Amino acid sequence: MAKRTSEHLEEVVLAVLKETGGRSLSAYEIADAAPTRITPAQVYRTIERLAQRRCVKRIETLNAYVALSAQCAAVSVCTECEIVQPVSSQLIGPAVKDALAQTDFSPGRTVIEILGLCRHCREVT
């Protein structure tokens, strides 16, 4: 069996994430859903490369990943179906910067995840 390249693994992981329709997946779920055998360790290494290229975003509160530009400053996360959607950074970014300007704090990394229910899950419950 030929050794798979990192590019091939990136294609596989990204394809699995894109097929979810915005639902976040853990590394183990990605490995299970992959059409070829891939280990969670390979998924983690691949996700790291994809995140550097800003193709994948880690959802901290779910310890999961989604095919979404890593540049988006904020996301909404449905706690029922785990669909993740970007929130306009033009709306949230300035408010966060203004709030931090009033403190003696220098952020190294900002993670804004808004948890709640999407429209579909709200209507179902």
Backbone as JSON Lines, residues from 0, in Angstrom:
{"i":0,"aa":"M","n":[0.84,-1.18,0.0],"ca":[0.0,0.0,0.0],"c":[0.88,1.24,0.0]}
{"i":1,"aa":"A","n":[0.64,2.15,-0.91],"ca":[1.44,3.36,-1.02],"c":[1.17,4.27,0.18]}
{"i":2,"aa":"K","n":[2.22,4.95,0.62],"ca":[2.08,5.88,1.74],"c":[1.27,7.08,1.29]}
{"i":3,"aa":"R","n":[0.31,7.45,2.11],"ca":[-0.52,8.61,1.78],"c":[0.24,9.89,2.1]}
{"i":4,"aa":"T","n":[0.08,10.86,1.25],"ca":[0.76,12.14,1.45],"c":[-0.05,13.0,2.4]}
{"i":5,"aa":"S","n":[0.6,14.01,2.95],"ca":[-0.12,14.94,3.83],"c":[-1.2,15.69,3.05]}
{"i":6,"aa":"E","n":[-0.94,15.94,1.77],"ca":[-1.95,16.62,0.94],"c":[-3.19,15.74,0.8]}
{"i":7,"aa":"H","n":[-2.98,14.43,0.62],"ca":[-4.11,13.52,0.51],"c":[-4.92,13.51,1.8]}
{"i":8,"aa":"L","n":[-4.24,13.45,2.94],"ca":[-4.95,13.46,4.23],"c":[-5.71,14.76,4.44]}
{"i":9,"aa":"E","n":[-5.11,15.87,4.01],"ca":[-5.81,17.16,4.11],"c":[-7.08,17.16,3.29]}
{"i":10,"aa":"E","n":[-7.01,16.61,2.08],"ca":[-8.2,16.52,1.22],"c":[-9.28,15.66,1.88]}
{"i":11,"aa":"V","n":[-8.88,14.54,2.46],"ca":[-9.84,13.64,3.1],"c":[-10.51,14.32,4.29]}
{"i":12,"aa":"V","n":[-9.71,14.9,5.18],"ca":[-10.26,15.54,6.39],"c":[-11.15,16.72,6.01]}
{"i":13,"aa":"L","n":[-10.7,17.54,5.09],"ca":[-11.5,18.7,4.68],"c":[-12.81,18.26,4.02]}
{"i":14,"aa":"A","n":[-12.77,17.21,3.22],"ca":[-13.98,16.69,2.58],"c":[-14.98,16.2,3.63]}
{"i":15,"aa":"V","n":[-14.48,15.48,4.63],"ca":[-15.37,14.99,5.71],"c":[-16.01,16.16,6.42]}
{"i":16,"aa":"L","n":[-15.23,17.18,6.75],"ca":[-15.78,18.34,7.46],"c":[-16.79,19.11,6.6]}
{"i":17,"aa":"K","n":[-16.51,19.23,5.32],"ca":[-17.42,19.96,4.43],"c":[-18.75,19.22,4.23]}
{"i":18,"aa":"E","n":[-18.72,17.9,4.34],"ca":[-19.94,17.1,4.16],"c":[-20.91,17.22,5.33]}
{"i":19,"aa":"T","n":[-20.49,17.79,6.43],"ca":[-21.34,17.87,7.62],"c":[-22.34,19.01,7.57]}
{"i":20,"aa":"G","n":[-22.2,19.91,6.61],"ca":[-23.11,21.04,6.52],"c":[-22.94,22.03,7.66]}
{"i":21,"aa":"G","n":[-21.74,22.14,8.19],"ca":[-21.48,23.1,9.26],"c":[-21.46,22.49,10.65]}
{"i":22,"aa":"R","n":[-21.78,21.21,10.76],"ca":[-21.73,20.54,12.07],"c":[-20.28,20.27,12.43]}
{"i":23,"aa":"S","n":[-19.94,20.52,13.66],"ca":[-18.56,20.28,14.1],"c":[-18.37,18.8,14.42]}
{"i":24,"aa":"L","n":[-17.14,18.33,14.23],"ca":[-16.8,16.92,14.48],"c":[-15.54,16.84,15.31]}
{"i":25,"aa":"S","n":[-15.48,15.85,16.18],"ca":[-14.25,15.58,16.91],"c":[-13.28,14.86,15.98]}
{"i":26,"aa":"A","n":[-12.03,14.77,16.39],"ca":[-11.03,14.06,15.59],"c":[-11.43,12.6,15.41]}
{"i":27,"aa":"Y","n":[-12.01,12.0,16.44],"ca":[-12.43,10.6,16.34],"c":[-13.6,10.45,15.37]}
{"i":28,"aa":"E","n":[-14.52,11.41,15.37],"ca":[-15.64,11.36,14.42],"c":[-15.14,11.54,12.99]}
{"i":29,"aa":"I","n":[-14.15,12.41,12.81],"ca":[-13.57,12.6,11.48],"c":[-12.92,11.3,11.01]}
{"i":30,"aa":"A","n":[-12.15,10.67,11.89],"ca":[-11.49,9.41,11.54],"c":[-12.51,8.34,11.17]}
{"i":31,"aa":"D","n":[-13.6,8.24,11.94],"ca":[-14.64,7.25,11.67],"c":[-15.37,7.51,10.35]}
{"i":32,"aa":"A","n":[-15.55,8.79,10.01],"ca":[-16.3,9.15,8.8],"c":[-15.45,9.14,7.54]}
{"i":33,"aa":"A","n":[-14.16,9.08,7.69],"ca":[-13.27,9.13,6.52],"c":[-13.48,7.9,5.65]}
{"i":34,"aa":"P","n":[-13.48,8.08,4.33],"ca":[-13.68,6.95,3.42],"c":[-12.48,6.0,3.38]}
{"i":35,"aa":"T","n":[-11.32,6.48,3.83],"ca":[-10.13,5.64,3.92],"c":[-9.69,5.59,5.38]}
{"i":36,"aa":"R","n":[-8.93,4.58,5.73],"ca":[-8.49,4.43,7.11],"c":[-7.56,5.57,7.49]}
{"i":37,"aa":"I","n":[-7.91,6.26,8.57],"ca":[-7.11,7.36,9.09],"c":[-7.24,7.33,10.61]}
{"i":38,"aa":"T","n":[-6.16,7.52,11.31],"ca":[-6.19,7.46,12.77],"c":[-6.47,8.84,13.35]}
{"i":39,"aa":"P","n":[-6.99,8.9,14.57],"ca":[-7.19,10.21,15.21],"c":[-5.9,11.02,15.29]}
{"i":40,"aa":"A","n":[-4.76,10.37,15.52],"ca":[-3.48,11.09,15.56],"c":[-3.19,11.76,14.22]}
{"i":41,"aa":"Q","n":[-3.47,11.05,13.13],"ca":[-3.29,11.65,11.8],"c":[-4.26,12.81,11.6]}
{"i":42,"aa":"V","n":[-5.47,12.66,12.12],"ca":[-6.45,13.74,12.0],"c":[-5.95,14.98,12.73]}
{"i":43,"aa":"Y","n":[-5.45,14.82,13.95],"ca":[-4.95,15.97,14.71],"c":[-3.82,16.69,13.97]}
{"i":44,"aa":"R","n":[-2.88,15.94,13.43],"ca":[-1.77,16.56,12.7],"c":[-2.29,17.26,11.44]}
{"i":45,"aa":"T","n":[-3.24,16.64,10.77],"ca":[-3.8,17.22,9.55],"c":[-4.59,18.48,9.87]}
{"i":46,"aa":"I","n":[-5.37,18.43,10.94],"ca":[-6.15,19.61,11.36],"c":[-5.21,20.78,11.67]}
{"i":47,"aa":"E","n":[-4.1,20.49,12.3],"ca":[-3.13,21.54,12.62],"c":[-2.64,22.24,11.35]}
{"i":48,"aa":"R","n":[-2.34,21.46,10.33],"ca":[-1.9,22.05,9.06],"c":[-3.02,22.84,8.4]}
{"i":49,"aa":"L","n":[-4.23,22.29,8.41],"ca":[-5.37,22.99,7.8],"c":[-5.69,24.28,8.55]}
{"i":50,"aa":"A","n":[-5.54,24.28,9.86],"ca":[-5.8,25.48,10.65],"c":[-4.76,26.56,10.33]}
{"i":51,"aa":"Q","n":[-3.53,26.16,10.09],"ca":[-2.5,27.12,9.71],"c":[-2.83,27.76,8.37]}
{"i":52,"aa":"R","n":[-3.46,27.01,7.5],"ca":[-3.89,27.54,6.19],"c":[-5.24,28.23,6.28]}
{"i":53,"aa":"R","n":[-5.8,28.26,7.48],"ca":[-7.07,28.93,7.77],"c":[-8.26,28.31,7.04]}
{"i":54,"aa":"C","n":[-8.26,26.98,6.94],"ca":[-9.36,26.25,6.32],"c":[-10.29,25.63,7.36]}
{"i":55,"aa":"V","n":[-9.77,25.47,8.56],"ca":[-10.5,24.77,9.63],"c":[-10.4,25.58,10.9]}
{"i":56,"aa":"K","n":[-11.48,25.58,11.65],"ca":[-11.5,26.29,12.93],"c":[-11.81,25.3,14.04]}
{"i":57,"aa":"R","n":[-11.09,25.42,15.14],"ca":[-11.35,24.59,16.32],"c":[-12.44,25.27,17.13]}
{"i":58,"aa":"I","n":[-13.44,24.48,17.5],"ca":[-14.51,24.97,18.37],"c":[-14.15,24.54,19.78]}
{"i":59,"aa":"E","n":[-13.67,25.49,20.55],"ca":[-13.12,25.22,21.88],"c":[-14.13,24.54,22.8]}
{"i":60,"aa":"T","n":[-15.35,25.05,22.85],"ca":[-16.33,24.54,23.81],"c":[-16.76,23.11,23.51]}
{"i":61,"aa":"L","n":[-16.61,22.67,22.27],"ca":[-17.01,21.31,21.89],"c":[-15.8,20.39,21.7]}
{"i":62,"aa":"N","n":[-14.6,20.95,21.74],"ca":[-13.4,20.2,21.43],"c":[-13.59,19.48,20.09]}
{"i":63,"aa":"A","n":[-14.01,20.27,19.1],"ca":[-14.33,19.73,17.78],"c":[-13.86,20.73,16.72]}
{"i":64,"aa":"Y","n":[-14.04,20.34,15.47],"ca":[-13.53,21.13,14.36],"c":[-14.61,21.31,13.3]}
{"i":65,"aa":"V","n":[-14.49,22.39,12.54],"ca":[-15.45,22.68,11.49],"c":[-14.7,23.3,10.32]}
{"i":66,"aa":"A","n":[-15.18,23.03,9.1],"ca":[-14.6,23.63,7.9],"c":[-15.12,25.06,7.82]}
{"i":67,"aa":"L","n":[-14.32,25.95,8.34],"ca":[-14.7,27.36,8.43],"c":[-13.42,28.16,8.5]}
{"i":68,"aa":"S","n":[-13.4,29.29,7.88],"ca":[-12.19,30.1,7.92],"c":[-11.78,30.37,9.35]}
{"i":69,"aa":"A","n":[-10.54,30.08,9.65],"ca":[-10.03,30.33,11.0],"c":[-9.92,31.82,11.27]}
{"i":70,"aa":"Q","n":[-10.14,32.64,10.25],"ca":[-10.06,34.09,10.43],"c":[-11.31,34.66,11.07]}
{"i":71,"aa":"C","n":[-12.42,33.96,11.04],"ca":[-13.64,34.53,11.61],"c":[-13.44,34.7,13.12]}
{"i":72,"aa":"A","n":[-13.8,35.86,13.62],"ca":[-13.51,36.22,15.01],"c":[-14.47,35.56,15.98]}
{"i":73,"aa":"A","n":[-15.68,35.27,15.53],"ca":[-16.68,34.72,16.45],"c":[-17.56,33.73,15.7]}
{"i":74,"aa":"V","n":[-18.11,32.79,16.47],"ca":[-19.03,31.8,15.9],"c":[-20.2,31.6,16.85]}
{"i":75,"aa":"S","n":[-21.33,31.21,16.25],"ca":[-22.45,30.75,17.06],"c":[-22.46,29.23,16.97]}
{"i":76,"aa":"V","n":[-22.71,28.58,18.11],"ca":[-22.66,27.12,18.19],"c":[-23.98,26.63,18.76]}
{"i":77,"aa":"C","n":[-24.7,25.81,17.98],"ca":[-25.94,25.22,18.48],"c":[-25.57,24.07,19.42]}
{"i":78,"aa":"T","n":[-26.04,24.15,20.64],"ca":[-25.7,23.11,21.62],"c":[-26.48,21.83,21.39]}
{"i":79,"aa":"E","n":[-27.48,21.87,20.53],"ca":[-28.28,20.67,20.23],"c":[-27.7,19.9,19.05]}
{"i":80,"aa":"C","n":[-27.58,20.55,17.9],"ca":[-27.12,19.86,16.68],"c":[-25.65,20.12,16.37]}
{"i":81,"aa":"E","n":[-25.01,21.02,17.11],"ca":[-23.6,21.37,16.97],"c":[-23.25,22.0,15.63]}
{"i":82,"aa":"I","n":[-24.23,22.64,14.99],"ca":[-23.96,23.42,13.79],"c":[-23.23,24.69,14.22]}
{"i":83,"aa":"V","n":[-22.21,25.06,13.47],"ca":[-21.42,26.25,13.76],"c":[-21.56,27.22,12.61]}
{"i":84,"aa":"Q","n":[-21.81,28.48,12.94],"ca":[-21.94,29.51,11.91],"c":[-21.09,30.71,12.3]}
{"i":85,"aa":"P","n":[-20.45,31.34,11.33],"ca":[-19.64,32.52,11.64],"c":[-20.54,33.7,12.02]}
{"i":86,"aa":"V","n":[-20.03,34.53,12.9],"ca":[-20.7,35.77,13.29],"c":[-19.82,36.9,12.79]}
{"i":87,"aa":"S","n":[-20.42,37.91,12.23],"ca":[-19.66,39.01,11.64],"c":[-18.7,39.62,12.65]}
{"i":88,"aa":"S","n":[-17.42,39.63,12.3],"ca":[-16.42,40.24,13.17],"c":[-16.55,41.75,13.17]}
{"i":89,"aa":"Q","n":[-17.22,42.3,12.16],"ca":[-17.44,43.75,12.12],"c":[-18.38,44.18,13.24]}
{"i":90,"aa":"L","n":[-19.22,43.26,13.69],"ca":[-20.14,43.58,14.78],"c":[-19.5,43.37,16.15]}
{"i":91,"aa":"I","n":[-18.76,42.29,16.3],"ca":[-18.24,41.93,17.61],"c":[-16.84,42.48,17.86]}
{"i":92,"aa":"G","n":[-16.0,42.48,16.86],"ca":[-14.61,42.9,17.02],"c":[-14.43,44.26,17.68]}
{"i":93,"aa":"P","n":[-15.09,45.31,17.17],"ca":[-14.92,46.63,17.78],"c":[-15.39,46.68,19.25]}
{"i":94,"aa":"A","n":[-16.46,45.97,19.55],"ca":[-16.95,45.97,20.94],"c":[-15.93,45.33,21.87]}
{"i":95,"aa":"V","n":[-15.32,44.24,21.44],"ca":[-14.31,43.57,22.26],"c":[-13.09,44.47,22.42]}
{"i":96,"aa":"K","n":[-12.64,45.08,21.34],"ca":[-11.49,45.97,21.41],"c":[-11.76,47.15,22.34]}
{"i":97,"aa":"D","n":[-12.95,47.73,22.26],"ca":[-13.31,48.85,23.14],"c":[-13.31,48.42,24.6]}
{"i":98,"aa":"A","n":[-13.87,47.24,24.88],"ca":[-13.92,46.75,26.26],"c":[-12.5,46.51,26.79]}
{"i":99,"aa":"L","n":[-11.63,45.94,25.97],"ca":[-10.27,45.67,26.41],"c":[-9.44,46.93,26.54]}
{"i":100,"aa":"A","n":[-9.76,47.95,25.77],"ca":[-9.04,49.22,25.85],"c":[-9.21,49.86,27.23]}
{"i":101,"aa":"Q","n":[-10.28,49.52,27.91],"ca":[-10.56,50.08,29.24],"c":[-9.88,49.3,30.35]}
{"i":102,"aa":"T","n":[-9.18,48.24,30.0],"ca":[-8.5,47.42,30.99],"c":[-7.0,47.43,30.73]}
{"i":103,"aa":"D","n":[-6.26,46.91,31.65],"ca":[-4.82,46.78,31.47],"c":[-4.52,45.34,31.08]}
{"i":104,"aa":"F","n":[-5.09,44.93,29.94],"ca":[-4.98,43.54,29.51],"c":[-4.62,43.51,28.04]}
{"i":105,"aa":"S","n":[-3.67,42.67,27.69],"ca":[-3.25,42.52,26.31],"c":[-3.54,41.08,25.87]}
{"i":106,"aa":"P","n":[-4.59,40.88,25.08],"ca":[-4.95,39.51,24.68],"c":[-3.94,38.92,23.72]}
{"i":107,"aa":"G","n":[-3.7,37.63,23.9],"ca":[-2.84,36.92,22.97],"c":[-3.66,36.23,21.9]}
{"i":108,"aa":"R","n":[-4.83,35.79,22.28],"ca":[-5.72,35.08,21.36],"c":[-7.14,35.31,21.85]}
{"i":109,"aa":"T","n":[-8.04,35.55,20.93],"ca":[-9.43,35.78,21.3],"c":[-10.3,34.68,20.72]}
{"i":110,"aa":"V","n":[-11.09,34.06,21.58],"ca":[-12.02,33.02,21.16],"c":[-13.41,33.45,21.61]}
{"i":111,"aa":"I","n":[-14.28,33.69,20.65],"ca":[-15.65,34.07,20.98],"c":[-16.59,33.03,20.37]}
{"i":112,"aa":"E","n":[-17.21,32.26,21.25],"ca":[-18.16,31.23,20.84],"c":[-19.45,31.48,21.6]}
{"i":113,"aa":"I","n":[-20.5,31.72,20.85],"ca":[-21.8,32.03,21.44],"c":[-22.64,30.76,21.37]}
{"i":114,"aa":"L","n":[-23.0,30.24,22.54],"ca":[-23.74,28.98,22.62],"c":[-25.23,29.26,22.72]}
{"i":115,"aa":"G","n":[-26.01,28.43,22.07],"ca":[-27.47,28.56,22.1],"c":[-28.1,27.54,21.17]}
{"i":116,"aa":"L","n":[-29.27,27.87,20.68],"ca":[-29.99,26.97,19.77],"c":[-30.18,27.65,18.42]}
{"i":117,"aa":"C","n":[-29.94,26.9,17.35],"ca":[-30.2,27.42,16.01],"c":[-31.72,27.47,15.79]}
{"i":118,"aa":"R","n":[-32.11,28.1,14.73],"ca":[-33.53,28.25,14.42],"c":[-34.23,26.9,14.34]}
{"i":119,"aa":"H","n":[-33.61,25.96,13.64],"ca":[-34.24,24.64,13.47],"c":[-34.46,23.95,14.83]}
{"i":120,"aa":"C","n":[-33.43,23.9,15.65],"ca":[-33.54,23.24,16.94],"c":[-34.5,23.96,17.87]}
{"i":121,"aa":"R","n":[-34.57,25.28,17.78],"ca":[-35.52,26.06,18.57],"c":[-36.95,25.72,18.2]}
{"i":122,"aa":"E","n":[-37.19,25.54,16.91],"ca":[-38.55,25.23,16.45],"c":[-38.96,23.8,16.8]}
{"i":123,"aa":"V","n":[-37.98,22.89,16.87],"ca":[-38.27,21.49,17.15],"c":[-38.59,21.29,18.64]}
{"i":124,"aa":"T","n":[-37.92,22.04,19.5],"ca":[-38.11,21.85,20.96],"c":[-39.26,22.63,21.49]}
